[in-house]
Amino acid sequence: MPHIEGQVPRPEETDQLLFSPGGYSQLWNHMDSIGPVGLWQEEGAPGCPQEGLPCSPDSSELAQECLNQFKVTSTQLRQIQASLLRSMEQALTGQASPAPAVRMLPTYVESTPHGTEQGDFVVLELGATGASLRVLWVTLTGTEGHQIEPRSQEFLIPQEVMLGPGQQLFDFAARCLSEFLDAHPVDRQGLQLGFNFSFPCHQTGLDKSTLISWTKGFRCSGVEGQDVVQLLRDAIERQGACSIDVVAVVNDTVGTMMGCELGTVPCEVGLVVDTGTNACYMEEARHVAVLDEDRGRVCVSIEWGSFGDDGALGSVLTTFDRILDQESLNPGAQRFEKMIGGLYLGELVRQVLAHLAQHGVLFGGCTSRALLSRGGILLEHVAEMEDASAGTARVHAILRDLGLNPGASDTELVRHVCAAVCTRAAQLCAAALAAVLTRLQHSREQQTLQIAVATGGRVFEHHPRFLSVLQETVTLLVPECDVSFIPSVDGGGRGVAMVTAVAARLAAHRRLLEETLAPFRLNREQLAVVQAQMREAMFKGLQGEASSLRMLPTYVRATPDGSERGDFLALDLGGTNFRVLLVHVATEGVQITNQVYSIPECVAQGSGQQGILLNWTKGFNASDCEGQDVVRLLREALERRQAMKLTVVAIVNDTVGTMMSCGYEDPRCEVGLIVGTGTNACYMEELRNVAGVAGDLGHMCINMEWGAFGDDGSLDTLSTCFDASVDQASINPGKQRFEKMISGMYLGEIVRHILLHLTSLGVLFRGQQTQSLQTRDIFKTKFLSEIESDSLALRQVRAILEDLGLPLTSDDTLMVLEVCQAVSQRAAQLCGAGVAAVVEKIRENRGLEELTVSVGVDGTLYKLHPHFSRLVAATVQELAPCCAVTFLQSEDGSGKGAALVTAVACRLAKQAHV
């Protein structure tokens, strides 16, 4: 006899059998299986065994052989899981050879429901229920637990419309839509519509979908290859009765996922087992090659019904599967669907029962016309016959309706056949779902995955045991995934409306986000104005006129020339630390020994006993210092210690030190820039331009103290309400306005105030205000650097924000990222405009057409932020095109630089003495 695939395993196989029909002993011995005798009997030719026809010597053995063909081992399921996962990943990357077994089609649905969606939406459903069209009016309240039952109307599509010109079909749909709206008194202007179009399509946008081919008996001409959304829009316009915006075109699988009730874990997988089967899930957009996106998520339709068309399911195919496939309308295609879909389960059961009857195992060897006719047994029959709670009487009744006369033992065997076919279907579905869950787990780099799966379709509705087998098998295959299964509420209606509502929510939130961030997006003209204003303030400050830039001479008259030698002690006070450094300057370079001391807040804010301090910044507010000579204060402090004899040669701020530190490496470095806790700049000015210092020859390093730029109101046009809030809450309201728009001490606070505003608008965190976000300084500027890092996946960004106690969704993560980008980009551009003003001043001072200059830079924001330095350089290049500017990152500018200032001062003093 010919061999049949799917034989029972040998005893030496240690694989776990996932299905064991009760009441029948397992056959652990290898045996030849029966051939397809009788399976090819002509349809509709019922009968009983003729006299003399040999019967099987062991009916129980024959029945068990048939049942065993539907058994699937855990190894086989894991192989299917791995095979489908490989195909999914091949399709995502766009690999063409070998052709993937499934198509991973982006649906352009970028978010799942938040529960805040509200409004009235129209749904047009075409093709979901065969030759009918359904129109629904769905009202979403945005309130958990409060739902309004949708209103709907179904229209039968005439046969001539299904087979006629495409325009006729869409005109029919538009008329049905108009008739429905006429019957329901509603505002017909500005309605938003979701289009459930359940045919194979190539989707290129949320509202753009091209029909690949008709199915389900439709054969309308002139539609294949066309955008069905545009055809519907044209038909609605021809109808001319209402103003409707077709927002989204959706298939029933996506509708199932989106129609899922909101729970404690996100529902990001949709699973449909109906006439056919399909699944969708939320994939990281950066993994979908055809999208060319690197942020966010997108719903991908797997189209897994075709899985196995390449032979991947050969090990679990039975003879009955092969016969069913050959007798189908599409032999060799949709092999996975034919083992799972509700259209085929009844047919598989019918094939097995007919086979057993023809071999004398069932019904006394008798058959019937219904048993031998395709479609004679339906999914509903299978579900009822398998259900033990229905009782044997119901099984008898169904079989008698099929023209059969079952005996007492027949009922039990029929039940086992139904259970075997449906259990295998559930297990195969579980293996495929396990591939999806594994994909989600890997793509999000999570050790454990908590997720909800929305289920829909007649198999779930009519066959409760299908779900229990599915759950059990998924737990076996992916034990690290915590999966909740939630029945979808009318995926084709409410789910499609939810897609439309989510799209509308995203669009509305996008508008509010853009409006909020628009003042932070500076154009070239705005930056050029800042550059010009700074140039004017620089000129006034140098001349001793009233200006927001103090333009303080530092009495540093030269940068290092490489001849400096000696040992120097440097004291570095700034930010939150105090450092003592011993700097050895020799031929071979600079060697530094240092120790760091943390400055307690009580010292930073207490009495101060350290040129003349004009005012404190960076959070310092020590009393009795402003207006005092800090060198004298330091000398007096050293005398009080009476433990050392030191000469205080020079006082240097960190900006000058940074320039000098880089100047030791590059003699073209004539600008110093700090962008850290605070911000400042210095540069080498022509001495003749410094009104407060005698002499016309040579240079003088000018400490700009540019953090105060704009304190005179010149930056008011660029200042936002969020800047004002940060300024008012600071220890020095109205001062250091430029610094408060640029430096690390304030950017996190600006972001926090923006997040509070967007939350109040309902754009972020579902509108839920949290105590953590109300806390001042909780959003550190370092978070901007981490969040904007290209190396961080969104899950890591999400982890940072969740640590702050923020109730995040994936949409929130993206919007917080955009807020951080807008704030840090403005800061970098303003900084760049300032640098452009400085280098242009140097160029014009020297009467050069082109200037080559280096800028020494220090500060954690500049060094650690992933994009800040690039944005500064780009802005300088745009605003000062005649200047070739190189940015050098300083190494220990404030310490090493202070020592080098001292070394240069000693060198110049020796030269003057000589």
Secondary structure as GFF3:
##gff-version 3
##sequence-region A 1 914
A	DSSP	alpha_helix	59	68	.	.	.	ID=ss1
A	DSSP	alpha_helix	74	92	.	.	.	ID=ss2
A	DSSP	beta_strand	105	106	.	.	.	ID=ss3
A	DSSP	beta_strand	118	126	.	.	.	ID=ss4
A	DSSP	beta_strand	132	141	.	.	.	ID=ss5
A	DSSP	beta_strand	151	156	.	.	.	ID=ss6
A	DSSP	alpha_helix	159	162	.	.	.	ID=ss7
A	DSSP	alpha_helix	166	183	.	.	.	ID=ss8
A	DSSP	beta_strand	191	197	.	.	.	ID=ss9
A	DSSP	beta_strand	201	205	.	.	.	ID=ss10
A	DSSP	beta_strand	208	211	.	.	.	ID=ss11
A	DSSP	alpha_helix	228	239	.	.	.	ID=ss12
A	DSSP	beta_strand	244	250	.	.	.	ID=ss13
A	DSSP	alpha_helix	252	258	.	.	.	ID=ss14
A	DSSP	beta_strand	267	273	.	.	.	ID=ss15
A	DSSP	beta_strand	277	284	.	.	.	ID=ss16
A	DSSP	three_ten_helix	285	287	.	.	.	ID=ss17
A	DSSP	beta_strand	297	301	.	.	.	ID=ss18
A	DSSP	three_ten_helix	304	306	.	.	.	ID=ss19
A	DSSP	three_ten_helix	314	316	.	.	.	ID=ss20
A	DSSP	alpha_helix	319	326	.	.	.	ID=ss21
A	DSSP	alpha_helix	337	340	.	.	.	ID=ss22
A	DSSP	alpha_helix	342	358	.	.	.	ID=ss23
A	DSSP	three_ten_helix	363	365	.	.	.	ID=ss24
A	DSSP	alpha_helix	379	386	.	.	.	ID=ss25
A	DSSP	three_ten_helix	388	390	.	.	.	ID=ss26
A	DSSP	alpha_helix	391	401	.	.	.	ID=ss27
A	DSSP	alpha_helix	408	443	.	.	.	ID=ss28
A	DSSP	beta_strand	449	456	.	.	.	ID=ss29
A	DSSP	alpha_helix	458	462	.	.	.	ID=ss30
A	DSSP	alpha_helix	464	477	.	.	.	ID=ss31
A	DSSP	beta_strand	481	487	.	.	.	ID=ss32
A	DSSP	pi_helix	491	495	.	.	.	ID=ss33
A	DSSP	alpha_helix	496	517	.	.	.	ID=ss34
A	DSSP	three_ten_helix	518	520	.	.	.	ID=ss35
A	DSSP	alpha_helix	524	542	.	.	.	ID=ss36
A	DSSP	beta_strand	552	553	.	.	.	ID=ss37
A	DSSP	beta_strand	566	574	.	.	.	ID=ss38
A	DSSP	beta_strand	577	586	.	.	.	ID=ss39
A	DSSP	beta_strand	589	598	.	.	.	ID=ss40
A	DSSP	alpha_helix	601	604	.	.	.	ID=ss41
A	DSSP	alpha_helix	630	641	.	.	.	ID=ss42
A	DSSP	alpha_helix	654	665	.	.	.	ID=ss43
A	DSSP	beta_strand	669	675	.	.	.	ID=ss44
A	DSSP	beta_strand	679	686	.	.	.	ID=ss45
A	DSSP	three_ten_helix	687	689	.	.	.	ID=ss46
A	DSSP	beta_strand	699	703	.	.	.	ID=ss47
A	DSSP	three_ten_helix	706	708	.	.	.	ID=ss48
A	DSSP	alpha_helix	721	729	.	.	.	ID=ss49
A	DSSP	alpha_helix	739	742	.	.	.	ID=ss50
A	DSSP	alpha_helix	744	760	.	.	.	ID=ss51
A	DSSP	three_ten_helix	765	767	.	.	.	ID=ss52
A	DSSP	alpha_helix	771	774	.	.	.	ID=ss53
A	DSSP	alpha_helix	781	787	.	.	.	ID=ss54
A	DSSP	alpha_helix	794	802	.	.	.	ID=ss55
A	DSSP	alpha_helix	810	845	.	.	.	ID=ss56
A	DSSP	beta_strand	851	858	.	.	.	ID=ss57
A	DSSP	alpha_helix	860	864	.	.	.	ID=ss58
A	DSSP	alpha_helix	868	879	.	.	.	ID=ss59
A	DSSP	beta_strand	883	889	.	.	.	ID=ss60
A	DSSP	alpha_helix	893	913	.	.	.	ID=ss61
###
